[in-house]
Amino acid sequence: MAVSRSVVALVGAGILGIAAVGLGAGATFTDAVHANQTITAGTMHMTVTSSRGTVSSDGRTITLPSFGPVGSTFETDQTTIRVHNSGNIPATTKAFQLSEAHGSSPASAALLNQMNVCIMSTDPSGTWTEGNGPLTTGVALTPTVNENPVVLQPGQSMTFSVGFYAGQDSTHCNAVSSDGSHTEAAWDGYDGGPYHTPASLTSAAMGGVVTPTLTFSFEG
């Protein structure tokens, strides 16, 4: 019976020893979780179309038909241009900028100085006179027209139109420099002053050639 008691005591000590190791190690489990996100930059891509003119292969430039010869009093066709958001992110209207190229002759310089431009736009809020007055004013101002922000979602479009005239009021634009107060102040404050009906071309402009360009800018 003494041997049996000794064996029992050893077994008990072994059990206690195992328990002591488990309580004294202080070990903890560790783990982690993660969140990943892929960001892809969108693409802005604005294209232009018109029922008149030739569109470039990339869809970003339209060349309108030549007009003339014109008399001393004239008005070109008011050509409507459709601008389409062909990209995959929203695009917001920013500005118009007029530029021009003209022949080296004094007649071309005279024609540039004597004709007016009419720029209009149509968006969900209505149809507006954007800029109307001397072409030289539109070219000199930077930007020609600072646009109120209009957002075009992917797939949406808006239209603009442009025409040139002398010796009369435009039959399309309102008889003001602009329907926008800030644009009107900028145009009226330039050298030409407040809007007035332009004079007819003088003999000095005969044979002149001018090629205006209107650039639409967006941001997104």
C-alpha positions in Angstrom: 0.0 0.0 0.0 3.0 2.4 0.6 4.1 2.0 -3.0 0.6 2.9 -4.2 0.6 6.1 -2.2 4.0 7.1 -3.6 2.8 6.7 -7.2 -0.3 8.7 -6.5 1.8 11.5 -5.1 4.0 11.6 -8.2 1.1 11.7 -10.5 -0.4 14.6 -8.6 2.8 16.5 -8.8 2.9 16.0 -12.5 -0.6 17.4 -12.9 0.2 20.4 -10.8 3.4 21.1 -12.8 1.5 21.2 -16.1 -1.0 23.6 -14.6 1.7 26.0 -13.4 3.3 26.2 -16.9 -0.1 27.1 -18.5 -0.9 29.9 -16.0 2.6 31.5 -15.9 3.5 31.9 -19.7 1.4 35.0 -20.3 1.0 34.2 -24.1 -1.6 36.0 -26.3 -3.0 35.3 -29.7 -2.4 38.0 -32.4 -4.1 38.5 -35.8 -4.8 41.4 -38.2 -7.4 42.3 -40.9 -6.9 44.6 -43.9 -9.0 46.9 -46.1 -7.9 47.5 -49.7 -9.3 49.9 -52.4 -8.3 50.4 -56.0 -8.6 54.0 -57.3 -8.8 54.5 -61.1 -8.5 57.9 -62.6 -11.3 58.8 -65.0 -10.9 60.2 -68.5 -12.1 63.6 -69.7 -12.9 63.5 -73.4 -15.0 66.2 -75.0 -16.0 66.0 -78.7 -17.7 68.4 -81.1 -20.1 67.9 -83.9 -22.1 70.2 -86.2 -24.5 69.9 -89.1 -22.0 72.1 -91.0 -18.2 71.9 -91.2 -15.6 69.3 -91.0 -14.7 67.5 -87.8 -11.1 66.3 -87.1 -10.3 62.6 -86.8 -10.1 63.0 -83.0 -13.5 64.7 -82.8 -12.1 67.7 -81.0 -11.9 70.4 -83.7 -14.5 71.5 -86.2 -13.6 73.7 -89.2 -16.7 75.7 -90.4 -17.2 76.5 -94.1 -15.7 79.7 -95.4 -18.1 82.5 -95.8 -18.0 85.3 -98.4 -17.2 87.4 -100.2 -19.3 89.7 -98.0 -20.6 93.2 -98.5 -20.0 96.1 -96.2 -23.1 95.0 -94.2 -23.2 91.3 -93.5 -24.0 88.5 -91.1 -22.7 85.0 -91.3 -24.8 81.9 -90.6 -25.0 81.4 -86.8 -23.5 77.9 -86.7 -24.6 75.6 -83.9 -21.9 73.4 -82.4 -22.8 70.4 -80.2 -20.3 69.6 -77.4 -20.6 66.1 -76.0 -19.0 64.5 -72.9 -17.6 61.3 -74.4 -15.5 60.6 -71.3 -16.4 58.7 -68.1 -16.3 61.5 -65.6 -18.4 64.7 -65.2 -17.1 67.8 -67.0 -17.9 71.4 -65.9 -17.9 74.3 -68.3 -15.1 76.8 -67.6 -14.6 79.4 -70.4 -14.6 80.4 -74.0 -11.5 81.8 -75.7 -11.5 83.6 -79.1 -8.4 83.7 -81.1 -7.8 84.6 -84.8 -5.4 84.6 -87.7 -5.5 87.1 -90.5 -3.7 87.9 -93.7 -0.7 90.1 -93.7 -2.4 92.8 -95.8 -3.8 96.1 -94.4 -7.2 95.0 -95.6 -7.2 91.9 -93.4 -6.2 94.0 -90.4 -9.1 96.4 -91.2 -11.6 93.6 -91.5 -10.5 92.2 -88.1 -11.0 95.6 -86.5 -14.4 96.3 -88.0 -16.4 93.1 -87.4 -18.4 91.8 -84.5 -18.9 88.3 -83.0 -22.0 86.8 -81.5 -21.5 83.8 -79.2 -24.5 82.0 -77.7 -25.1 78.9 -75.6 -28.0 76.6 -74.8 -28.1 74.5 -71.6 -30.9 73.2 -69.4 -31.4 76.7 -67.9 -32.1 78.4 -71.3 -30.5 80.1 -74.2 -28.0 82.9 -73.5 -26.0 85.6 -75.2 -22.5 84.7 -73.9 -20.5 87.4 -75.7 -21.5 90.0 -78.3 -19.4 92.8 -79.7 -16.2 93.6 -81.4 -14.2 90.6 -82.4 -11.1 92.4 -81.2 -12.6 92.6 -77.7 -13.3 88.9 -77.6 -9.8 88.1 -78.7 -8.2 90.5 -76.2 -10.1 89.4 -73.1 -8.7 86.4 -71.3 -10.9 84.5 -71.1 -13.3 85.8 -73.7 -16.2 84.5 -71.5 -15.8 83.1 -68.0 -18.6 80.5 -67.9 -21.0 79.8 -65.0 -20.4 76.2 -64.1 -22.7 73.8 -66.0 -22.0 70.1 -65.3 -22.2 67.6 -68.2 -22.4 64.1 -67.0 -20.9 61.3 -69.2 -23.1 61.1 -72.3 -24.6 64.5 -71.9 -24.3 67.4 -74.4 -24.8 71.2 -74.7 -24.8 73.5 -77.7 -23.0 76.7 -78.6 -23.3 78.9 -81.6 -21.1 81.5 -83.2 -21.6 84.1 -85.9 -19.9 87.3 -87.3 -21.4 90.5 -88.5 -21.0 94.2 -89.4 -23.2 97.1 -90.2 -26.2 95.8 -88.2 -27.2 94.1 -85.0 -27.0 90.3 -84.8 -30.3 88.7 -85.5 -29.4 86.0 -82.9 -27.7 87.6 -79.9 -29.5 90.1 -77.7 -28.4 93.7 -78.2 -26.1 93.6 -75.2 -22.5 92.5 -74.6 -23.7 89.6 -72.6 -26.6 88.3 -70.6 -24.2 87.6 -67.7 -23.5 90.6 -65.5 -19.8 89.8 -65.0 -19.2 89.2 -68.7 -21.1 92.3 -69.7 -19.0 94.4 -67.4 -15.8 92.9 -68.8 -16.8 93.5 -72.4 -18.2 97.0 -71.7 -15.1 97.9 -69.8 -12.8 97.2 -72.7 -11.8 99.6 -75.4 -15.0 99.2 -77.4 -17.2 100.4 -74.5 -20.9 99.3 -74.0 -22.6 97.4 -76.8 -23.6 99.5 -79.9 -24.5 98.6 -83.4 -21.3 98.2 -85.4 -20.7 100.4 -88.4 -20.5 98.9 -91.9 -17.1 97.8 -93.2 -15.1 100.6 -94.9 -13.3 100.4 -98.2 -10.1 99.6 -96.2 -11.5 96.2 -95.4 -12.1 95.1 -99.0 -10.3 91.9 -99.9 -9.4 91.2 -96.2 -9.3 87.7 -94.8 -9.8 86.7 -91.1 -10.1 83.2 -89.6 -11.5 83.3 -86.0 -11.2 80.3 -83.7 -13.4 79.6 -80.7 -12.1 77.3 -78.0 -14.3 75.8 -75.3 -12.7 74.7 -72.1 -14.0 72.3 -69.4 -12.6 70.9 -66.2 -13.4 67.7 -64.3 
